[in-house]
């Protein structure tokens, strides 16, 4: 588990190597635990400032909120940490898909399509886009479950060795 954590940070910008299933899933567990702890701490900060939570829930114009500095700081740190984790998480996903034996073209096509539909879903509320995002996410999830080098010798989609 600690080796996977170290590799996650060591391979921050490494989009060309491989990542084993164990390495990937240990980081999923680390991320899950981190998210629980981070959410609990965020809930404690917001609970301490109950009026801020009421303002957030009732707000229709988020540009005029006067939230307490602690809540604003926590929200800013949360965005920063999220952005900090995007690149190594994407790198790990790409390396895991490489490890299944998929050719780099297909790995990048899947990842970029998945990212673009997820980003577009944030701005456009349409059912076809939501369905496309869900299907792409499921395809990537299934591919991540596949054993190492499964597609290595598959014609068209496999890597040339």
C-alpha positions in Angstrom: 0.0 0.0 0.0 2.8 2.4 0.8 4.7 1.5 -2.3 1.6 2.3 -4.4 1.4 5.7 -2.6 5.0 6.5 -3.3 4.7 5.5 -6.9 1.6 7.7 -7.3 3.6 10.8 -6.3 6.9 9.7 -8.0 5.1 9.2 -11.3 3.3 12.5 -11.1 3.9 13.4 -14.8 4.7 9.8 -16.1 2.1 9.0 -18.8 4.1 6.4 -20.6 4.8 3.6 -18.1 2.6 0.9 -16.7 0.7 0.5 -13.4 -0.4 -2.8 -12.1 -3.9 -3.5 -10.9 -2.7 -3.6 -7.3 -1.0 -0.2 -7.6 -4.1 1.3 -9.1 -6.6 -0.1 -6.6 -4.4 0.7 -3.6 -4.5 4.3 -4.7 -8.3 4.1 -5.1 -8.4 3.0 -1.4 -6.0 5.8 -0.4 -8.2 8.3 -2.3 -11.4 6.9 -0.7 -9.9 7.2 2.8 -8.6 10.7 2.1 -12.0 11.8 0.7 -13.7 10.6 3.9 -11.3 12.4 6.2 -11.4 15.6 4.0 -15.2 15.6 3.9 -15.4 15.1 7.7 -13.0 18.0 8.3 -15.0 20.2 5.8 -18.2 19.2 7.5 -16.7 20.2 10.9 -15.6 23.6 9.5 -19.0 24.2 7.9 -20.9 23.0 11.0 -18.9 25.3 13.2 -20.1 28.1 10.9 -23.8 27.0 10.7 -24.9 30.3 9.3 -22.5 29.8 6.3 -24.2 26.5 5.5 -27.6 28.1 5.6 -26.4 30.8 3.3 -24.9 28.3 0.8 -28.1 26.3 0.7 -30.4 29.3 0.3 -28.2 31.2 -2.1 -29.2 31.8 -5.7 -26.5 34.4 -6.4 -23.2 32.9 -5.3 -21.3 36.1 -6.2 -22.8 38.0 -3.3 -22.2 35.5 -0.5 -20.5 36.7 2.6 -19.1 33.5 4.0 -16.8 33.4 7.0 -13.1 33.4 6.1 -12.6 29.9 7.5 -15.2 28.5 5.1 -13.9 30.4 2.2 -10.3 29.2 3.0 -11.5 25.6 3.2 -13.3 25.9 -0.1 -10.1 27.4 -1.7 -7.9 24.7 -0.2 -10.3 22.0 -1.4 -10.2 23.4 -5.0 -6.4 23.5 -4.8 -6.0 20.0 -3.5 -8.5 18.7 -6.2 -6.4 20.4 -8.9 -3.2 19.0 -7.4 -4.6 15.5 -7.6 -5.9 15.6 -11.1 -2.6 15.1 -13.0 -1.3 12.1 -10.9 -4.7 10.5 -11.0 -4.9 10.9 -14.8 -1.4 9.6 -15.1 -2.2 6.6 -13.0 -5.3 5.8 -15.1 -3.3 6.1 -18.3 -0.5 3.9 -17.0 -3.0 1.3 -15.8 -4.7 1.2 -19.2 -1.2 0.9 -20.9 -0.6 -2.1 -18.6 -3.7 -3.9 -20.0 -1.8 -4.0 -23.4 -3.9 -1.3 -25.1 -2.2 0.7 -27.8 -1.4 4.3 -26.7 -3.8 5.7 -29.3 -6.8 3.9 -27.7 -5.8 4.7 -24.2 -5.6 8.5 -25.0 -8.8 8.3 -27.1 -10.7 6.8 -24.2 -9.2 9.1 -21.5 -9.7 12.3 -23.6 -13.3 11.3 -24.6 -14.1 10.5 -20.9 -12.6 13.8 -19.7 -14.3 15.9 -22.4 -17.7 14.4 -21.7 -17.3 14.8 -17.9 -16.3 18.5 -18.4 -19.1 19.1 -20.9 -21.7 17.5 -18.5 -20.8 20.2 -16.0 -21.8 23.0 -18.4 -24.5 21.3 -20.5 -27.3 19.5 -18.8 -28.4 16.9 -21.5 -29.4 13.3 -21.1 -27.4 12.0 -24.1 -24.2 13.6 -22.8 -24.9 12.1 -19.3 -25.5 8.6 -20.9 -22.3 9.0 -23.0 -20.3 9.9 -19.9 -21.7 7.0 -18.0 -20.9 4.5 -20.8 -17.4 5.8 -21.2 -16.7 5.6 -17.5 -18.0 2.0 -17.4 -15.8 1.0 -20.3 -12.8 2.5 -18.6 -13.7 0.8 -15.3 -14.0 -2.6 -17.0 -10.7 -2.1 -18.8 -9.0 -1.2 -15.6 -10.2 -4.5 -14.1 -8.7 -6.5 -17.0 -5.4 -8.3 -16.2 -2.0 -7.1 -17.4 -1.2 -7.4 -21.1 -4.6 -8.8 -21.9 -4.8 -6.9 -25.2 -1.1 -7.1 -25.9 -1.4 -9.2 -29.0 -4.9 -8.1 -30.0 -5.1 -6.9 -33.6 -5.7 -3.1 -34.0 -6.2 -2.3 -30.3 -3.1 -4.0 -28.8 0.4 -2.7 -28.4 3.0 -3.7 -30.9 5.8 -5.5 -29.0 
